[in-house]
Amino acid sequence: MTTSPYEHHEYDVLIIGAGGAGLRAAIEAKQRGLKVGIITKSLLGKAHTVMAEGGMAAAMGNVYDEDNWMVHFRDTMRGGKMLNNYRMAELHAKESPERVMELEQWGALFDRTKDGKILQRDFGGHRYARLAHVGDRTGLELIRTLQQKVVSMGTDVFMECKVLKLVHDSSGRIAGCVAYWRASGEFVTFSAKAIILATGGVGKSWKFTSNSWESTGDGHAMALWAGAQLIDMECIQFHPTGMVWPLSVRGLLVTEGVRGDGGVLRNSEGERFMFRYVADMFRAETAESEEEGDRWYDDHTAGRRPPELLPRDEVARAINAEVKAGRGSPHGGVYLDIGSRRSAEFIRRRLPSMYHQFMELAGVDITREAMEIGPTCHYAMGGVKVDADTAATAVAGLFAAGEVAGGMHGANRLGGNSLSDLVVFGRRAGMGAAEYVEGGQGPSDFDMAEAEAAVAEALAPFERTEGENPYDIQRDLQEMMQANVGIIRTGAEIEAAIEQLEEFSERVKNIAVKGGRAYNPGWNLATDLPSMISVSKCVSLGARERKESRGGHTREDFPKADAEYGKYNFAHSMTGDHWAAEITTEKSPLLEIPQELATLLEEAK
Amino acid sequence: MAEVTMRVWRGDASGGDFENYTLTRNEGEVVLDVIHRIQATEAPDLACRWNCKAGKCGSCSAEINGKPSLMCMTRLDELPEGPITVTPMKTFPIIRDLVTDVSFNFEMAARVPALLPPPMPAEGYRMYQEDVKRSQEFRKCIECFLCQDVCHVIRDHEENKQHYAGPRFFIRYAELEMHPLDTNDRRDLVREDMGLGYCNITKCCTEVCPEHIKITDNAIIALKERVVDATYDPVAWLGRKIRRRTKKSAAEAAVQPAP
C-alpha cells in the first residue's frame, strides 16, 4: 500500500484517456480479470473520437471482393510516404476487419449493403471502398459502443480528472500518476502496475484546428517527460477540408466522405483544379479527366479515382497553393461542391450531420450551394515510439495507443485509418499491459516526491497576484505555431519558433490564476500549457531536422522528398526531470521491411 | 459596433447570481463563442463544459433564455434582441457556474442490461438496412441530456429520480428493444423500475433534441405499446406461451454477462 497525502487509488492497469483507444484497451485488460481504471479529462463519451465522421477502414471486401489486407497495407504505407512502422501498418491491415465486426457484438449498427453486410465507403488514398460507417457519425457509434461495453463490465471511470504527471518507482519503472479533479480542484494519486496512454492529439497548439480543448498533447508530453521517445512529431496532418466561415467555426471538420460520395473541389474560376496537382507517385492510379473520374464513383473498374481523393497531404497542399495564387473563395478557402452533383435526398441521407452543420452554423444549404473550405490542423502522425505488437514504450510499464502513439501512419495518415487504429492498437495495448502485469514486472514503490513536485508546480499560479492570463499565452502560442510551423514551413520560421518556444516556457512560470480551484477553466488551461509547449518544441525540432518535404511536413526551402530522409524517423527525448528541460533530437532508423511485404509495396499499381 | 450583453449565472451549490458581460458582436457567432471570449478576458474562471463545438459531443448543454439548448449550436442572430440569459441545466445539481453534476445519467446507464446477441458467425452478422434504421435513429443520441433537463417528471420532482430513467434512457431501451440482434427482454424492467408510466407524452424532450430524434413518437410511445402488450394483452400473453420465447425476461436479462 502506498501512503499518499491525497486521495489515492490502486489499479493493475490504469488508462489515461477515454476515446476509442483507451476504451478498447480497458475492455481487453478487464477481460483478462485485471483491476482496470480509466481517467478522462472530460465526461465519458465526449472524447475527440466522437468527432470522427467518415468511417473506419478495414479490408473486409464487402463492396469490392478484390480488397484484402495486402492492398490496405500497401495503401497505408504509400499514404504514409513509407515513413511508417511497417509492422504497425501490417497488424492494422490484418486485424481491423475483426475489430470492426466485433463492435457489432457490443451493439454497434453500421450501415448495410443490400445483402446485409457492413457497407463500406470510398475515401482518399484507399484503393477500394473500405470504410465501415454510420452516415457521417461513425466516431459517435464507435465511442458509444465501447463506452456501453465498458460500463456493462463495471469498469471504474474517473471523469473530469486531469493527469499532471506520470510517477516512477525508485528503479525508473512506471508506478502511477498524479492528477486533480476538475470539479473540486483536489489532487488524487493513482498507483498502477502499468499505464496505457490513450490521450489523443495535439491540435490545440494551432489557431485553426478541428481539435477540441482537450487535444493539448498531454500524453505525448507526459511520455517525453517520463523518459520515452517521441517520433515523427514534425508530421502534422492538415485536413484539406475544414470550414473557413464564419470565423468562429473556422477549422471545424468537413468529412472526407463528402468527396468520397462525389463532392469535388473548385477554385474561384470554377475549375476542378486537383487535376493539376497529381504527384508522379499517384499518376498511374488517378483519373486524367473529369469524365473518367466521374465514371469511377459507380464502378471502380470503369475509370480511375478522381484526384480529389488523393491522400490528405496532397489535397491540402493543392488548396493552399490555389489560395496563394489568388484563386480562393471570399473567405480564403476554395469551394467543395456536392450540391450540383448529387440529389438533395442522397446528400441528406449520406451526410446528415454535414447538412446540419452548414445549415445551422453557416446558413449554407449544401444540397444547393458549395461549401467554403480550407486546410485545418487535424491529426498528429507523430507520437510515442512503441513496439508494434505490445504497444510498449521504452519506459517499463508505460504503453501507448491511438493518436498519442507514433509510427502507424508514417508521414501522413489516410482517412479512416484512425478509428481502426484505435481499436486494433487499443486492444494490443490492453494485451501488452496485461501481460506485463501478469508477468509480475510491476513497480516496487511510488515516488511520492515526484507527485508532490507536480502538485506544487500546479498550485504556483494561485500564489502570484500579478502575472499573465493563461488564455493570452494560449492565444499567442496558437498564432505563433500557425504562422511558423503550419502547413508550409521554412527554415527561418522554424528557427524563430524554436526560439520563441523558450520564451513561452518562461511565460508559463509567470501565470497568475483568478478564482478558486473548483472547476476553474483558467487554471485548467494553465496546467495544459506545459504539454502544449513541450509538444510544440518537438514538432519544431523535428521540422528543423527534416530538410525535405514528405507527407504532413512541407518545407518551402526543401520542396522535394529526399530518399535519404526516408530511412529514419527523428526521435526526441529529454534528460532533465522538469518539463522545460532540454530536448534532444536524434535519428532513429526505420524498421527493415521483410521481403514478402516489400514486394507488396513495389507493385506500382 | 454592435454589442451583445450576456447575463450569465455564476455561483455554486451554496448559491449565486447573474453577472452581466457586454462584448462586441461578431458575425456568425454562437453563444459558446461569446462565453469563450468572456473566459479569455474578463472571467477566466467562468466554468462551462464544451468539447467539439460542432453539435456532436453534447457537452455544452445549458439554458439559453430559459430554453434547454447546446451553446455551440445557438447562433446569436437567431435570438431576439436584448440581453441573452445563460443558466445551467436546472434538473441537475450545480457544480459551478454553467456546469452541473450529471452523474444521475451515468448511474442510469450502468443499470441498462447489456445487448445480448447470438454468437457472431465467422463472417459477421447479417442485418438489413430496414431492420437497423430504427435503432440507428436512437443511436444518434449525443447524450447532451437536454431531454432529461426539460422533462418535468424529474425537473420539478427530485424524488422521481429514484425510479425514473428519463427520455435519454427510454430511447436507449427502445434502441435495444428494436435492435435486430438483441435477445434480452427489458420490458418489465422499464415498466417497474425505470418509470416509463410517469411519462405523459408532452413531447418537451422531442422539442429540445439537437439531433432531432423523435423521442416521444418513435421511442417512448413505441416502448409504452410494447410494455403494455407484454403485461395486459391476453392474446400476446397466450402467443408468448405457445410460441417459443425469443427474448429473455428482465430478471434473466439483468444477470446475463455481455459477450
Interface residues (C-beta under 8 A of the other chain):
Chain A: S42 L43 L44 G45 K46 A47 H48 V50 M51 M60 M101 E102 E104 Q105 W106 G107 L109 F110 D111 R112 D115 G116 K117 I118 V134 R137 G139 L140 E141 R144 Q148 K149 V151 S152 M153 G154 M159 A183 S212 W213 E214 W245 P246 L247 S248 V249 L252 L253 S353 H356 Q357 E360 L361 A362 N469 P470 Y471 D472 R475 V513 K514 G515 G516 A518 Y519 N520 P521 G522 W523 L525
Chain B: D12 N26 E27 G28 E29 V30 D33 Q39 A40 T41 A43 P44 D45 L46 A47 C48 R49 W50 N51 C52 K53 A54 G55 K56 C57 G58 S59 M73 R75 I95 R96 D97 V99 D101 V102 F106 A109 A110 V112 A114 L115 P117 M120 G124 Y125 R126 M127 Y128 Q129 V132 S135 Q136 R139 K140 C141 I142 E143 L176 H179 L181 A258 P259
